[in-house]
């Protein structure tokens, strides 16, 4: 499984970085808004197989805020 994957359901140029260690699995959702800027929209610890809708909604709301 790749360490990073696109998340077009949240927005264009949004990706999810996957991290894993002994304490669990973590996700960082980030956006490449411009060539010289990376915006971290949300970071969280995974507790289930599917990404909770609340985490996706929060990342989407933060992307909207960054884009305005």
DSSP file (Angstrom, degrees, kcal/mol; ACC not computed):
  #  RESIDUE AA STRUCTURE BP1 BP2  ACC     N-H-->O    O-->H-N    N-H-->O    O-->H-N    TCO  KAPPA ALPHA  PHI   PSI    X-CA   Y-CA   Z-CA
    1    1 A X              0   0    0      0, 0.0     0, 0.0     0, 0.0     0, 0.0   0.000 360.0 360.0 360.0 133.4    0.0    0.0    0.0
    2    2 A X        -     0   0    0      1,-0.1     3,-0.1     2,-0.1    16,-0.0  -0.264 360.0-129.1 -67.9 155.7    1.5    3.4   -0.9
    3    3 A X  S    S+     0   0    0      1,-0.2    15,-4.0    14,-0.1     2,-0.4   0.751  94.2  30.4 -74.8 -24.7    2.4    5.9    1.8
    4    4 A X  E     +A   17   0A   0     13,-0.2     2,-0.3    11,-0.0    13,-0.2  -0.991  66.9 175.4-136.8 143.5    0.4    8.6    0.1
    5    5 A X  E     -A   16   0A   0     11,-1.8    11,-2.8    -2,-0.4     2,-0.1  -0.992  34.0-102.1-145.2 151.6   -2.7    8.6   -2.0
    6    6 A X  E     -A   15   0A   0     -2,-0.3     9,-0.3     9,-0.2     2,-0.2  -0.386  21.4-158.3 -70.9 151.5   -4.9   11.2   -3.7
    7    7 A X    >>  +     0   0    0      7,-3.2     3,-1.8     4,-0.3     4,-1.5  -0.640  20.2 166.6-128.7  73.2   -8.3   12.0   -2.0
    8    8 A X  T 34 S+     0   0    0      1,-0.3    -1,-0.1    -2,-0.2     7,-0.1   0.693  70.3  72.3 -65.0 -17.6  -10.4   13.5   -4.8
    9    9 A X  T 34 S+     0   0    0      1,-0.2    -1,-0.3    -3,-0.1     3,-0.1   0.757 104.8  39.1 -66.9 -23.9  -13.5   13.1   -2.7
   10   10 A X  T <4 S-     0   0    0     -3,-1.8     2,-0.3     1,-0.3    -2,-0.2   0.855 130.1 -60.6 -90.5 -43.6  -12.3   16.0   -0.5
   11   11 A X    ><  -     0   0    0     -4,-1.5     3,-1.3     3,-0.2    -1,-0.3  -0.944  62.0 -58.1 171.8 167.8  -10.9   18.2   -3.3
   12   12 A X  T 3  S+     0   0    0     -2,-0.3     3,-0.1     1,-0.3    20,-0.1  -0.413 118.2  11.4 -66.1 142.0   -8.4   18.6   -6.1
   13   13 A X  T 3  S+     0   0    0      1,-0.2    19,-2.4    18,-0.1     2,-0.4   0.728  92.8 137.4  60.2  27.9   -4.8   18.1   -5.2
   14   14 A X  E <   - B   0  31A   0     -3,-1.3    -7,-3.2    17,-0.2     2,-0.3  -0.882  28.8-179.8-102.2 135.1   -5.7   16.7   -1.7
   15   15 A X  E     -AB   6  30A   0     15,-2.9    15,-2.6    -2,-0.4     2,-0.5  -0.891  23.6-134.9-132.2 160.2   -3.7   13.7   -0.5
   16   16 A X  E     -AB   5  29A   0    -11,-2.8   -11,-1.8    -2,-0.3     2,-0.5  -0.978  13.7-152.7-118.7 125.1   -3.6   11.4    2.5
   17   17 A X  E     -AB   4  28A   0     11,-3.3    11,-2.0    -2,-0.5     2,-0.5  -0.849  13.3-149.2 -96.1 129.4   -0.2   10.5    4.0
   18   18 A X  E     + B   0  27A   0    -15,-4.0     2,-0.4    -2,-0.5     9,-0.2  -0.872  18.3 176.8-106.4 127.7   -0.3    7.1    5.8
   19   19 A X  E     - B   0  26A   0      7,-2.6     7,-3.1    -2,-0.5     2,-0.4  -0.965   4.2-175.0-129.0 145.2    1.9    6.5    8.8
   20   20 A X  E     + B   0  25A   0     -2,-0.4     2,-0.2     5,-0.2     5,-0.2  -0.997  12.6 150.3-143.1 135.1    2.1    3.4   11.1
   21   21 A X  E >   - B   0  24A   0      3,-2.4     3,-1.4    -2,-0.4    -2,-0.0  -0.814  62.1 -73.7-144.7-170.1    4.1    2.6   14.2
   22   22 A X  T 3  S+     0   0    0      1,-0.3     3,-0.1    -2,-0.2    -2,-0.0   0.797 126.3  54.4 -61.9 -29.0    3.7    0.5   17.3
   23   23 A X  T 3  S-     0   0    0      1,-0.2     2,-0.3     0, 0.0    -1,-0.3   0.585 120.7 -82.0 -85.6  -8.3    1.0    2.8   18.9
   24   24 A X  E <   -B   21   0A   0     -3,-1.4    -3,-2.4     2,-0.0     2,-0.4  -0.921  54.7 -48.0 145.4-168.3   -1.3    2.7   15.8
   25   25 A X  E     -BC  20  46A   0     21,-0.5    21,-2.8    -2,-0.3     2,-0.3  -0.860  46.3-168.2-107.4 140.1   -2.0    4.0   12.4
   26   26 A X  E     -BC  19  45A   0     -7,-3.1    -7,-2.6    -2,-0.4     2,-0.4  -0.910   6.1-157.3-127.9 152.9   -2.1    7.8   11.7
   27   27 A X  E     -BC  18  44A   0     17,-2.9    17,-2.4    -2,-0.3     2,-0.5  -0.990   3.6-166.4-131.7 140.9   -3.3    9.8    8.7
   28   28 A X  E     -BC  17  43A   0    -11,-2.0   -11,-3.3    -2,-0.4     2,-0.6  -0.992  10.1-157.5-124.8 120.8   -2.3   13.3    7.6
   29   29 A X  E     +BC  16  42A   0     13,-3.4    12,-2.5    -2,-0.5    13,-1.6  -0.879  23.3 169.8-100.7 124.0   -4.6   15.0    5.0
   30   30 A X  E     -BC  15  40A   0    -15,-2.6   -15,-2.9    -2,-0.6     2,-0.4  -0.916  23.8-143.4-136.0 159.7   -2.8   17.7    3.1
   31   31 A X  E     -BC  14  39A   0      8,-2.6     8,-2.7    -2,-0.3     2,-1.0  -0.971  10.3-146.1-126.5 138.8   -3.4   19.9    0.0
   32   32 A X  E     +     0   0A   0    -19,-2.4     6,-0.2    -2,-0.4     3,-0.1  -0.786  32.9 163.2 -98.5  86.9   -1.0   21.2   -2.6
   33   33 A X  E     +     0   0A   0     -2,-1.0     2,-0.3     4,-0.5    -1,-0.2   0.896  65.1   6.8 -78.0 -41.9   -2.6   24.5   -3.2
   34   34 A X  E >  S- C   0  37A   0      3,-0.9     3,-1.2    -3,-0.2    -1,-0.1  -0.840  83.2-101.4-131.6 170.9    0.3   26.2   -4.9
   35   35 A X  T 3  S+     0   0    0     -2,-0.3    -1,-0.0     1,-0.2    -2,-0.0   0.818 122.7  39.3 -63.6 -29.3    3.7   25.0   -6.1
   36   36 A X  T 3  S+     0   0    0      1,-0.0     2,-0.4    -4,-0.0    -1,-0.2   0.195 109.1  69.7-107.8  16.5    5.4   26.5   -3.1
   37   37 A X  E <   -C   34   0A   0     -3,-1.2    -3,-0.9     2,-0.0    -4,-0.5  -0.992  47.8-173.7-142.4 134.1    2.8   25.7   -0.4
   38   38 A X  E     -     0   0A   0     -2,-0.4     2,-0.6    -6,-0.2    -6,-0.2  -0.995  15.2-158.6-120.1 125.8    1.6   22.5    1.4
   39   39 A X  E     -C   31   0A   0     -8,-2.7    -8,-2.6    -2,-0.5     2,-0.7  -0.924   9.9-144.7-108.5 120.9   -1.4   23.0    3.7
   40   40 A X  E     +C   30   0A   0     -2,-0.6   -10,-0.3   -10,-0.2     3,-0.1  -0.757  20.4 179.6 -82.1 116.0   -2.0   20.3    6.4
   41   41 A X  E     -     0   0A   0    -12,-2.5     2,-0.3    -2,-0.7   -11,-0.2   0.838  59.5 -13.8 -88.1 -36.9   -5.7   20.1    6.7
   42   42 A X  E     -C   29   0A   0    -13,-1.6   -13,-3.4     2,-0.0     2,-0.4  -0.965  50.0-164.4-166.4 146.2   -6.1   17.5    9.3
   43   43 A X  E     +C   28   0A   0     -2,-0.3     2,-0.3   -15,-0.2   -15,-0.2  -0.998  23.7 155.4-137.0 139.1   -4.2   14.8   11.2
   44   44 A X  E     -C   27   0A   0    -17,-2.4   -17,-2.9    -2,-0.4     2,-0.5  -0.986  42.6-105.0-158.3 162.0   -5.7   11.9   13.2
   45   45 A X  E     -C   26   0A   0     -2,-0.3     2,-0.3   -19,-0.2   -19,-0.3  -0.822  39.2-124.2 -93.6 130.9   -5.2    8.5   14.6
   46   46 A X  E     +C   25   0A   0    -21,-2.8   -21,-0.5    -2,-0.5     3,-0.1  -0.577  33.3 170.4 -75.9 132.5   -7.1    5.7   12.8
   47   47 A X        +     0   0    0     -2,-0.3     2,-0.3     3,-0.2    -1,-0.1   0.500  65.4  28.5-116.5 -12.2   -9.3    3.7   15.0
   48   48 A X  S    S-     0   0    0      2,-0.2    -1,-0.1     1,-0.1     4,-0.1  -0.890  85.0-102.4-142.2 171.9  -11.3    1.8   12.3
   49   49 A X  S    S+     0   0    0     -2,-0.3     2,-0.3    -3,-0.1    -1,-0.1   0.918 103.9  57.3 -64.0 -45.6  -10.8    0.5    8.8
   50   50 A X  S    S-     0   0    0      1,-0.1     2,-0.5    -3,-0.0    -2,-0.2  -0.623  94.9-109.8 -88.7 146.4  -12.8    3.2    7.1
   51   51 A X        -     0   0    0     -2,-0.3     5,-0.1     1,-0.1    -2,-0.1  -0.634  43.3-111.4 -73.2 124.1  -12.0    6.9    7.6
   52   52 A X    >>  -     0   0    0     -2,-0.5     4,-1.6     1,-0.1     3,-0.6  -0.241  16.0-126.1 -58.9 143.3  -14.7    8.4    9.7
   53   53 A X  H 3> S+     0   0    0      1,-0.2     4,-2.7     2,-0.2     5,-0.2   0.804 108.4  61.9 -60.7 -30.8  -17.0   10.9    7.9
   54   54 A X  H 3> S+     0   0    0      1,-0.2     4,-2.0     2,-0.2    -1,-0.2   0.890 103.8  48.3 -64.8 -37.9  -16.3   13.5   10.6
   55   55 A X  H <> S+     0   0    0     -3,-0.6     4,-2.1     2,-0.2    -1,-0.2   0.896 112.9  47.8 -68.0 -40.0  -12.6   13.5    9.7
   56   56 A X  H  X S+     0   0    0     -4,-1.6     4,-2.3     2,-0.2    -2,-0.2   0.910 112.1  49.5 -66.1 -42.0  -13.4   13.8    6.0
   57   57 A X  H  X S+     0   0    0     -4,-2.7     4,-2.4     2,-0.2    -2,-0.2   0.882 110.3  50.8 -65.1 -38.7  -15.9   16.7    6.6
   58   58 A X  H  X S+     0   0    0     -4,-2.0     4,-2.3     2,-0.2    -1,-0.2   0.920 110.8  47.9 -65.6 -43.8  -13.4   18.5    8.7
   59   59 A X  H  X S+     0   0    0     -4,-2.1     4,-2.1     1,-0.2    -2,-0.2   0.901 112.3  50.2 -62.8 -40.7  -10.6   18.3    6.1
   60   60 A X  H  X S+     0   0    0     -4,-2.3     4,-2.0     2,-0.2    -2,-0.2   0.903 110.9  48.8 -64.7 -41.8  -13.1   19.4    3.4
   61   61 A X  H  X S+     0   0    0     -4,-2.4     4,-1.9     1,-0.2    -2,-0.2   0.887 111.6  49.5 -65.2 -39.8  -14.2   22.4    5.5
   62   62 A X  H  X S+     0   0    0     -4,-2.3     4,-2.4     2,-0.2    -1,-0.2   0.865 108.6  53.0 -69.2 -35.5  -10.5   23.4    6.2
   63   63 A X  H  X S+     0   0    0     -4,-2.1     4,-2.4     2,-0.2    -2,-0.2   0.927 107.8  51.2 -62.9 -43.4   -9.8   23.1    2.5
   64   64 A X  H  X S+     0   0    0     -4,-2.0     4,-1.1     1,-0.2    -2,-0.2   0.905 110.4  49.6 -59.0 -42.0  -12.6   25.5    1.7
   65   65 A X  H  < S+     0   0    0     -4,-1.9     3,-0.4     1,-0.2    -1,-0.2   0.904 111.3  48.7 -64.1 -42.7  -11.2   27.9    4.3
   66   66 A X  H  < S+     0   0    0     -4,-2.4    -2,-0.2     1,-0.2    -1,-0.2   0.876 109.7  52.5 -64.9 -38.5   -7.7   27.7    2.8
   67   67 A X  H  <        0   0    0     -4,-2.4    -1,-0.2     1,-0.2    -2,-0.2   0.708 360.0 360.0 -74.3 -19.6   -9.0   28.3   -0.7
   68   68 A X     <        0   0    0     -4,-1.1    -1,-0.2    -3,-0.4    -2,-0.2   0.483 360.0 360.0 -89.1 360.0  -11.0   31.5    0.2
